[in-house]
Amino acid sequence: METAEVYFRTFPHRNSRVLVVVDEHVVYVIFRGTVFTSWRSWLANLTTNRKNWMNGKVHSGFLGVLGDARSFFQSILARPDNLEKEIYFAGHSQGGAVAFLAAMGNKHFNPTALTAKSYTFGQPRTGNKQFCRIAEIRLGRNHSRVVNRGDIVVGVPFVRQGFDHVRDFLQYDDRGVVIRRQQKEGAGWFHVNIPDHFMKNYSASADKNEAVNV
């Protein structure tokens, strides 16, 4: 059986962490979500001023987390034996926002790499309208934004703060069935369910989905 290589690094400045798993054909880059007991982790979430980045504006706190991690995971992606491998970026909550930015930056910072795929879970709004429309073109169906029922975090930061989402998303319903939805440009998010955001409840919905599809 093939043995995967596993690398990780923690960045104390924002109490963020990135995990990189390398196997024969794929590289997985996974960003940790918010650490609820860490004020440094929360500060990254709450630093909502926007910075110009790649023809749009993005959440500066999430961009800072990506900036901390980029040289670490890029050094692994840039190894000659990894250049032709598929790349998957993933994360939950804050980690999902960072994974989205990493997927967007992949071709820019690593132009010889294959187009990356990204899976985000409970991703908060990360860029402005212009950035999200560019993301829809650049990533297309390679980006899967997954929402568990009425996850409250999907609705922050607010549209009135200048943030938006990629409009296409996948939503677990109460039965664990995945429904592909379209969110209108600049639309609000009127769900206020905090438990739906917890990673354990994303896992529970995924388990329900597996049972439904057996």
MIDOSE-1310 file (N, C-alpha, C; in nm, 2 decimals, decimal comma, always signed):
residues 214
meta	+0,08/-0,12/+0,00/+0,00/+0,00/+0,00/+0,09/+0,12/+0,00; +0,05/+0,22/-0,08/+0,12/+0,35/-0,09/+0,12/+0,42/+0,04; +0,23/+0,48/+0,08/+0,24/+0,57/+0,20/+0,24/+0,71/+0,16; +0,15/+0,79/+0,21/+0,15/+0,93/+0,18/+0,25/+1,01/+0,27
evyf	+0,30/+1,12/+0,21/+0,38/+1,21/+0,29/+0,29/+1,32/+0,35; +0,32/+1,35/+0,48/+0,24/+1,44/+0,55/+0,32/+1,55/+0,61; +0,29/+1,68/+0,58/+0,36/+1,79/+0,63/+0,26/+1,89/+0,70; +0,30/+1,96/+0,80/+0,21/+2,06/+0,85/+0,30/+2,17/+0,92
rtfp	+0,24/+2,29/+0,93/+0,31/+2,39/+1,00/+0,20/+2,48/+1,06; +0,23/+2,53/+1,19/+0,15/+2,62/+1,26/+0,21/+2,76/+1,26; +0,13/+2,86/+1,24/+0,18/+3,00/+1,24/+0,12/+3,08/+1,36; +0,20/+3,09/+1,46/+0,15/+3,15/+1,59/+0,09/+3,29/+1,58
hrns	+0,14/+3,37/+1,48/+0,10/+3,50/+1,47/-0,06/+3,51/+1,46; -0,12/+3,42/+1,39/-0,26/+3,42/+1,38/-0,32/+3,28/+1,43; -0,24/+3,20/+1,49/-0,28/+3,07/+1,53/-0,35/+2,99/+1,42; -0,29/+3,00/+1,30/-0,34/+2,92/+1,19/-0,25/+2,80/+1,16
rvlv	-0,30/+2,71/+1,08/-0,22/+2,59/+1,05/-0,26/+2,54/+0,91; -0,16/+2,49/+0,84/-0,19/+2,43/+0,71/-0,13/+2,28/+0,71; -0,20/+2,19/+0,66/-0,16/+2,05/+0,65/-0,15/+2,02/+0,50; -0,04/+1,96/+0,46/-0,02/+1,92/+0,32/+0,00/+1,77/+0,32
vvde	-0,08/+1,70/+0,24/-0,07/+1,55/+0,22/-0,03/+1,52/+0,07; +0,07/+1,45/+0,05/+0,12/+1,42/-0,08/+0,11/+1,27/-0,11; +0,04/+1,23/-0,21/+0,04/+1,09/-0,25/+0,09/+1,08/-0,39; +0,08/+0,96/-0,45/+0,14/+0,94/-0,58/+0,08/+1,03/-0,69
hvvy	-0,04/+1,07/-0,68/-0,11/+1,14/-0,79/-0,17/+1,28/-0,75; -0,18/+1,30/-0,62/-0,26/+1,42/-0,57/-0,18/+1,49/-0,45; -0,19/+1,62/-0,45/-0,15/+1,70/-0,33/-0,27/+1,76/-0,27; -0,29/+1,74/-0,14/-0,40/+1,80/-0,07/-0,34/+1,91/+0,03
vifr	-0,40/+2,03/+0,02/-0,36/+2,14/+0,10/-0,48/+2,18/+0,18; -0,47/+2,16/+0,31/-0,59/+2,18/+0,40/-0,56/+2,28/+0,51; -0,65/+2,38/+0,52/-0,63/+2,49/+0,61/-0,72/+2,48/+0,73; -0,67/+2,50/+0,85/-0,75/+2,48/+0,97/-0,85/+2,60/+0,98
gtvf	-0,96/+2,57/+1,04/-1,06/+2,67/+1,06/-1,03/+2,75/+1,19; -1,13/+2,84/+1,23/-1,11/+2,92/+1,34/-1,09/+2,84/+1,47; -1,00/+2,87/+1,55/-0,98/+2,81/+1,68/-1,06/+2,90/+1,78; -1,17/+2,84/+1,83/-1,26/+2,93/+1,91/-1,21/+2,98/+2,04
tswr	-1,10/+2,92/+2,09/-1,05/+2,97/+2,22/-0,93/+3,06/+2,19; -0,90/+3,10/+2,07/-0,78/+3,18/+2,04/-0,82/+3,32/+1,99; -0,78/+3,42/+2,06/-0,81/+3,55/+2,02/-0,73/+3,59/+1,89; -0,61/+3,53/+1,87/-0,54/+3,55/+1,74/-0,62/+3,50/+1,62
swla	-0,68/+3,39/+1,64/-0,76/+3,33/+1,53/-0,88/+3,42/+1,50; -0,94/+3,46/+1,61/-1,06/+3,55/+1,59/-1,02/+3,68/+1,53; -0,91/+3,73/+1,56/-0,86/+3,86/+1,51/-0,85/+3,86/+1,36; -0,80/+3,74/+1,31/-0,80/+3,73/+1,16/-0,94/+3,74/+1,10
nltt	-1,04/+3,68/+1,16/-1,17/+3,68/+1,11/-1,23/+3,82/+1,12; -1,19/+3,90/+1,22/-1,25/+4,03/+1,24/-1,18/+4,14/+1,17; -1,07/+4,11/+1,11/-0,99/+4,21/+1,03/-1,05/+4,21/+0,89; -1,17/+4,28/+0,88/-1,25/+4,27/+0,76/-1,22/+4,39/+0,66
nrkn	-1,12/+4,47/+0,68/-1,09/+4,57/+0,58/-1,05/+4,49/+0,45; -1,07/+4,55/+0,34/-1,04/+4,48/+0,21/-0,91/+4,53/+0,15; -0,84/+4,44/+0,09/-0,72/+4,47/+0,02/-0,73/+4,44/-0,13; -0,67/+4,52/-0,21/-0,66/+4,49/-0,35/-0,58/+4,37/-0,38
wmng	-0,63/+4,27/-0,45/-0,56/+4,15/-0,48/-0,62/+4,08/-0,60; -0,54/+4,06/-0,70/-0,58/+3,99/-0,82/-0,71/+4,05/-0,89; -0,70/+4,18/-0,92/-0,82/+4,24/-0,99/-0,95/+4,25/-0,91; -0,93/+4,25/-0,78/-1,05/+4,26/-0,69/-1,01/+4,30/-0,55
kvhs	-1,10/+4,29/-0,46/-1,07/+4,32/-0,32/-1,11/+4,20/-0,24; -1,02/+4,17/-0,14/-1,04/+4,05/-0,06/-1,03/+4,09/+0,09; -1,08/+4,00/+0,17/-1,07/+4,01/+0,32/-0,93/+4,01/+0,36; -0,88/+4,11/+0,43/-0,74/+4,12/+0,46/-0,69/+4,02/+0,57
gflg	-0,78/+3,99/+0,66/-0,75/+3,89/+0,76/-0,72/+3,75/+0,70; -0,81/+3,71/+0,61/-0,79/+3,58/+0,54/-0,67/+3,58/+0,45; -0,65/+3,69/+0,38/-0,54/+3,71/+0,29/-0,41/+3,70/+0,38; -0,41/+3,75/+0,50/-0,29/+3,74/+0,59/-0,26/+3,60/+0,63
vlgd	-0,37/+3,52/+0,65/-0,35/+3,38/+0,69/-0,28/+3,31/+0,57; -0,33/+3,34/+0,45/-0,28/+3,28/+0,33/-0,13/+3,32/+0,31; -0,10/+3,45/+0,34/+0,03/+3,50/+0,32/+0,13/+3,43/+0,42; +0,09/+3,40/+0,54/+0,17/+3,32/+0,63/+0,20/+3,18/+0,58
arsf	+0,11/+3,12/+0,52/+0,12/+2,98/+0,48/+0,18/+2,96/+0,34; +0,17/+3,06/+0,26/+0,20/+3,03/+0,11/+0,34/+2,98/+0,08; +0,44/+3,04/+0,14/+0,57/+2,99/+0,11/+0,59/+2,84/+0,15; +0,53/+2,80/+0,26/+0,54/+2,67/+0,31/+0,48/+2,57/+0,21
fqsi	+0,35/+2,59/+0,17/+0,29/+2,49/+0,09/+0,34/+2,50/-0,06; +0,37/+2,63/-0,10/+0,42/+2,64/-0,24/+0,55/+2,57/-0,26; +0,63/+2,57/-0,16/+0,76/+2,50/-0,17/+0,74/+2,35/-0,20; +0,63/+2,29/-0,14/+0,60/+2,15/-0,17/+0,54/+2,13/-0,30
larp	+0,45/+2,22/-0,34/+0,38/+2,21/-0,47/+0,48/+2,23/-0,59; +0,59/+2,31/-0,56/+0,69/+2,34/-0,67/+0,79/+2,23/-0,69; +0,79/+2,13/-0,60/+0,89/+2,02/-0,62/+0,86/+1,95/-0,76; +0,97/+1,92/-0,83/+0,95/+1,86/-0,97/+0,86/+1,74/-0,97
dnle	+0,86/+1,65/-0,87/+0,78/+1,53/-0,87/+0,63/+1,56/-0,84; +0,60/+1,69/-0,80/+0,46/+1,73/-0,77/+0,40/+1,81/-0,88; +0,47/+1,86/-0,98/+0,42/+1,96/-1,07/+0,31/+1,91/-1,16; +0,30/+1,78/-1,18/+0,19/+1,72/-1,27/+0,08/+1,66/-1,19
keiy	+0,09/+1,67/-1,06/-0,02/+1,61/-0,97/-0,14/+1,71/-0,96; -0,25/+1,64/-0,94/-0,37/+1,72/-0,91/-0,35/+1,79/-0,77; -0,41/+1,91/-0,76/-0,40/+1,99/-0,63/-0,54/+2,01/-0,58; -0,56/+1,98/-0,45/-0,69/+2,01/-0,39/-0,67/+2,10/-0,27
fagh	-0,73/+2,22/-0,27/-0,73/+2,30/-0,15/-0,86/+2,29/-0,08; -0,86/+2,28/+0,06/-0,98/+2,26/+0,13/-0,97/+2,32/+0,27; -1,09/+2,35/+0,33/-1,09/+2,40/+0,46/-1,23/+2,43/+0,51; -1,25/+2,44/+0,64/-1,38/+2,47/+0,70/-1,37/+2,61/+0,76
sqgg	-1,47/+2,69/+0,75/-1,48/+2,82/+0,81/-1,37/+2,91/+0,76; -1,29/+2,97/+0,85/-1,18/+3,05/+0,81/-1,09/+2,97/+0,71; -1,07/+2,84/+0,74/-0,99/+2,76/+0,65/-1,05/+2,75/+0,51; -1,18/+2,75/+0,50/-1,24/+2,75/+0,37/-1,22/+2,88/+0,29
avaf	-1,22/+2,99/+0,36/-1,20/+3,12/+0,30/-1,05/+3,12/+0,25; -0,96/+3,07/+0,33/-0,82/+3,07/+0,28/-0,80/+2,97/+0,17; -0,87/+2,86/+0,17/-0,86/+2,76/+0,06/-0,91/+2,82/-0,07; -1,01/+2,90/-0,06/-1,07/+2,97/-0,18/-0,97/+3,06/-0,24
laam	-0,90/+3,14/-0,15/-0,80/+3,24/-0,20/-0,68/+3,16/-0,25; -0,64/+3,05/-0,19/-0,53/+2,97/-0,24/-0,55/+2,92/-0,38; -0,68/+2,87/-0,40/-0,71/+2,81/-0,53/-0,71/+2,92/-0,64; -0,75/+3,04/-0,60/-0,75/+3,15/-0,69/-0,61/+3,19/-0,73
gnkh	-0,52/+3,19/-0,63/-0,38/+3,23/-0,65/-0,29/+3,13/-0,71; -0,34/+3,00/-0,72/-0,26/+2,89/-0,76/-0,19/+2,91/-0,89; -0,26/+2,95/-0,99/-0,20/+2,97/-1,12/-0,11/+3,09/-1,13; -0,15/+3,19/-1,05/-0,07/+3,32/-1,05/+0,07/+3,29/-0,98
fnpt	+0,07/+3,22/-0,87/+0,20/+3,20/-0,80/+0,27/+3,07/-0,85; +0,20/+2,98/-0,91/+0,26/+2,86/-0,96/+0,21/+2,83/-1,10; +0,25/+2,91/-1,20/+0,19/+2,90/-1,33/+0,20/+2,77/-1,40; +0,30/+2,69/-1,37/+0,31/+2,56/-1,44/+0,22/+2,45/-1,38
alta	+0,15/+2,48/-1,27/+0,07/+2,38/-1,20/-0,06/+2,36/-1,28; -0,11/+2,24/-1,26/-0,25/+2,21/-1,31/-0,35/+2,30/-1,24; -0,47/+2,32/-1,30/-0,57/+2,39/-1,23/-0,61/+2,32/-1,11; -0,61/+2,39/-1,00/-0,65/+2,33/-0,87/-0,80/+2,32/-0,85
ksyt	-0,84/+2,23/-0,77/-0,98/+2,21/-0,72/-0,98/+2,26/-0,58; -1,10/+2,31/-0,54/-1,11/+2,35/-0,40/-1,25/+2,31/-0,35; -1,25/+2,27/-0,22/-1,37/+2,24/-0,15/-1,37/+2,32/-0,02; -1,47/+2,40/+0,00/-1,48/+2,48/+0,12/-1,61/+2,45/+0,19
fgqp	-1,61/+2,45/+0,32/-1,72/+2,41/+0,41/-1,75/+2,52/+0,50; -1,87/+2,58/+0,50/-1,90/+2,69/+0,59/-1,81/+2,81/+0,56; -1,78/+2,84/+0,44/-1,69/+2,95/+0,40/-1,76/+3,08/+0,42; -1,70/+3,17/+0,50/-1,76/+3,31/+0,50/-1,73/+3,38/+0,37
rtgn	-1,80/+3,50/+0,35/-1,77/+3,58/+0,24/-1,62/+3,62/+0,24; -1,56/+3,62/+0,13/-1,41/+3,64/+0,12/-1,36/+3,75/+0,03; -1,44/+3,78/-0,07/-1,40/+3,88/-0,17/-1,51/+3,97/-0,21; -1,48/+4,08/-0,28/-1,59/+4,17/-0,32/-1,66/+4,11/-0,45
kqfc	-1,76/+4,18/-0,50/-1,83/+4,13/-0,61/-1,74/+4,11/-0,73; -1,65/+4,20/-0,76/-1,57/+4,18/-0,88/-1,48/+4,06/-0,86; -1,42/+4,04/-0,74/-1,33/+3,92/-0,72/-1,41/+3,79/-0,74; -1,53/+3,79/-0,69/-1,61/+3,67/-0,70/-1,66/+3,64/-0,84
riae	-1,68/+3,74/-0,92/-1,72/+3,71/-1,06/-1,60/+3,66/-1,13; -1,48/+3,71/-1,10/-1,36/+3,66/-1,17/-1,33/+3,51/-1,12; -1,36/+3,49/-1,00/-1,34/+3,35/-0,95/-1,44/+3,25/-1,02; -1,56/+3,29/-1,05/-1,65/+3,21/-1,12/-1,60/+3,17/-1,26
irlg	-1,53/+3,26/-1,32/-1,47/+3,23/-1,45/-1,34/+3,15/-1,44; -1,26/+3,19/-1,34/-1,13/+3,12/-1,33/-1,14/+2,98/-1,27; -1,23/+2,96/-1,17/-1,24/+2,83/-1,11/-1,35/+2,75/-1,16; -1,46/+2,81/-1,19/-1,58/+2,74/-1,24/-1,62/+2,63/-1,15
rnhs	-1,65/+2,51/-1,21/-1,69/+2,40/-1,12/-1,58/+2,33/-1,05; -1,46/+2,39/-1,07/-1,34/+2,33/-0,99/-1,35/+2,38/-0,84; -1,44/+2,48/-0,82/-1,46/+2,53/-0,68/-1,60/+2,48/-0,63; -1,60/+2,41/-0,52/-1,73/+2,37/-0,46/-1,74/+2,43/-0,32
rvvn	-1,84/+2,52/-0,31/-1,87/+2,59/-0,18/-1,98/+2,51/-0,12; -1,95/+2,44/-0,01/-2,05/+2,35/+0,05/-2,11/+2,43/+0,18; -2,24/+2,42/+0,19/-2,31/+2,49/+0,30/-2,40/+2,39/+0,37; -2,39/+2,38/+0,50/-2,47/+2,29/+0,58/-2,60/+2,36/+0,63
rgdi	-2,71/+2,33/+0,56/-2,84/+2,38/+0,60/-2,84/+2,54/+0,62; -2,86/+2,59/+0,74/-2,87/+2,73/+0,76/-2,75/+2,79/+0,83; -2,63/+2,74/+0,80/-2,50/+2,78/+0,86/-2,49/+2,94/+0,86; -2,49/+2,99/+0,98/-2,49/+3,14/+1,00/-2,36/+3,21/+0,94
vvgv	-2,25/+3,14/+0,95/-2,12/+3,20/+0,91/-2,11/+3,23/+0,76; -2,19/+3,15/+0,68/-2,20/+3,18/+0,54/-2,24/+3,32/+0,51; -2,31/+3,39/+0,60/-2,37/+3,52/+0,58/-2,28/+3,63/+0,63; -2,16/+3,61/+0,67/-2,07/+3,71/+0,72/-1,93/+3,70/+0,64
pfvr	-1,86/+3,82/+0,63/-1,90/+3,95/+0,65/-2,02/+3,99/+0,57; -2,09/+4,10/+0,59/-2,21/+4,14/+0,53/-2,19/+4,20/+0,39; -2,29/+4,19/+0,31/-2,29/+4,25/+0,18/-2,26/+4,40/+0,19; -2,33/+4,46/+0,28/-2,31/+4,61/+0,30/-2,17/+4,65/+0,33
qgfd	-2,08/+4,55/+0,38/-1,94/+4,57/+0,40/-1,86/+4,56/+0,27; -1,92/+4,52/+0,16/-1,85/+4,52/+0,04/-1,81/+4,38/+0,00; -1,88/+4,27/+0,06/-1,84/+4,13/+0,03/-1,95/+4,06/-0,05; -1,91/+3,96/-0,12/-2,00/+3,88/-0,19/-1,95/+3,73/-0,19
hvrd	-2,03/+3,64/-0,26/-1,99/+3,50/-0,27/-1,99/+3,46/-0,41; -1,91/+3,35/-0,44/-1,94/+3,28/-0,57/-2,08/+3,23/-0,56; -2,16/+3,26/-0,67/-2,30/+3,23/-0,66/-2,34/+3,09/-0,65; -2,27/+3,00/-0,72/-2,30/+2,86/-0,72/-2,26/+2,79/-0,59
flqy	-2,35/+2,72/-0,53/-2,30/+2,65/-0,41/-2,38/+2,52/-0,39; -2,33/+2,43/-0,30/-2,40/+2,31/-0,27/-2,45/+2,31/-0,13; -2,57/+2,27/-0,10/-2,63/+2,29/+0,03/-2,69/+2,15/+0,08; -2,64/+2,11/+0,20/-2,71/+1,99/+0,26/-2,84/+2,04/+0,31
ddrg	-2,95/+1,96/+0,28/-3,08/+1,98/+0,35/-3,08/+1,90/+0,48; -3,20/+1,90/+0,54/-3,22/+1,83/+0,67/-3,20/+1,68/+0,66; -3,21/+1,62/+0,54/-3,20/+1,48/+0,52/-3,05/+1,44/+0,48; -2,97/+1,54/+0,46/-2,83/+1,52/+0,41/-2,82/+1,51/+0,26
vvir	-2,93/+1,54/+0,19/-2,93/+1,55/+0,05/-2,86/+1,68/+0,00; -2,77/+1,66/-0,10/-2,70/+1,78/-0,15/-2,78/+1,84/-0,26; -2,81/+1,97/-0,25/-2,88/+2,04/-0,36/-2,79/+2,15/-0,41; -2,78/+2,16/-0,55/-2,70/+2,27/-0,61/-2,79/+2,39/-0,62
rqqk	-2,74/+2,50/-0,57/-2,82/+2,62/-0,56/-2,74/+2,74/-0,63; -2,82/+2,84/-0,66/-2,76/+2,97/-0,71/-2,80/+3,08/-0,62; -2,70/+3,15/-0,57/-2,73/+3,27/-0,48/-2,72/+3,39/-0,57; -2,82/+3,48/-0,56/-2,82/+3,60/-0,64/-2,70/+3,69/-0,60
egag	-2,64/+3,76/-0,70/-2,53/+3,85/-0,68/-2,57/+3,95/-0,57; -2,49/+3,96/-0,47/-2,52/+4,06/-0,36/-2,63/+4,02/-0,27; -2,68/+3,90/-0,28/-2,79/+3,86/-0,20/-2,74/+3,84/-0,05; -2,83/+3,87/+0,04/-2,80/+3,84/+0,18/-2,82/+3,69/+0,21
wfhv	-2,79/+3,66/+0,34/-2,81/+3,52/+0,39/-2,88/+3,53/+0,52; -3,01/+3,48/+0,52/-3,10/+3,51/+0,63/-3,11/+3,40/+0,73; -3,01/+3,30/+0,72/-3,01/+3,19/+0,82/-2,93/+3,23/+0,94; -2,97/+3,18/+1,06/-2,90/+3,22/+1,18/-2,88/+3,10/+1,27
nipd	-2,85/+2,99/+1,21/-2,83/+2,87/+1,29/-2,68/+2,85/+1,31; -2,64/+2,86/+1,44/-2,50/+2,85/+1,47/-2,45/+2,70/+1,47; -2,53/+2,61/+1,53/-2,48/+2,47/+1,53/-2,46/+2,41/+1,39; -2,53/+2,46/+1,29/-2,51/+2,41/+1,15/-2,37/+2,44/+1,11
hfmk	-2,30/+2,53/+1,17/-2,16/+2,57/+1,13/-2,06/+2,47/+1,18; -2,09/+2,40/+1,29/-1,99/+2,31/+1,35/-1,94/+2,20/+1,26; -1,81/+2,18/+1,26/-1,76/+2,07/+1,17/-1,82/+1,94/+1,19; -1,85/+1,91/+1,32/-1,92/+1,78/+1,34/-2,05/+1,76/+1,28
nysa	-2,12/+1,88/+1,26/-2,25/+1,87/+1,19/-2,24/+1,87/+1,04; -2,13/+1,92/+0,99/-2,10/+1,90/+0,85/-2,07/+1,75/+0,82; -2,00/+1,69/+0,92/-1,97/+1,55/+0,90/-2,10/+1,47/+0,92; -2,19/+1,51/+1,01/-2,31/+1,43/+1,02/-2,40/+1,44/+0,90
sadk	-2,40/+1,56/+0,83/-2,48/+1,57/+0,71/-2,41/+1,49/+0,60; -2,28/+1,48/+0,60/-2,21/+1,40/+0,50/-2,25/+1,25/+0,52; -2,25/+1,21/+0,65/-2,29/+1,07/+0,68/-2,43/+1,04/+0,63; -2,53/+1,13/+0,65/-2,66/+1,12/+0,61/-2,67/+1,11/+0,46
neav	-2,59/+1,19/+0,39/-2,58/+1,19/+0,24/-2,54/+1,05/+0,19; -2,44/+1,00/+0,26/-2,38/+0,86/+0,22/-2,49/+0,76/+0,24; -2,57/+0,77/+0,35/-2,68/+0,67/+0,37/-2,79/+0,68/+0,27; -2,82/+0,81/+0,23/-2,92/+0,83/+0,13/-2,89/+0,77/-0,01
nv	-2,76/+0,78/-0,04/-2,71/+0,73/-0,17/-2,66/+0,59/-0,18; -2,68/+0,51/-0,07/-2,64/+0,37/-0,07/-2,74/+0,30/-0,16
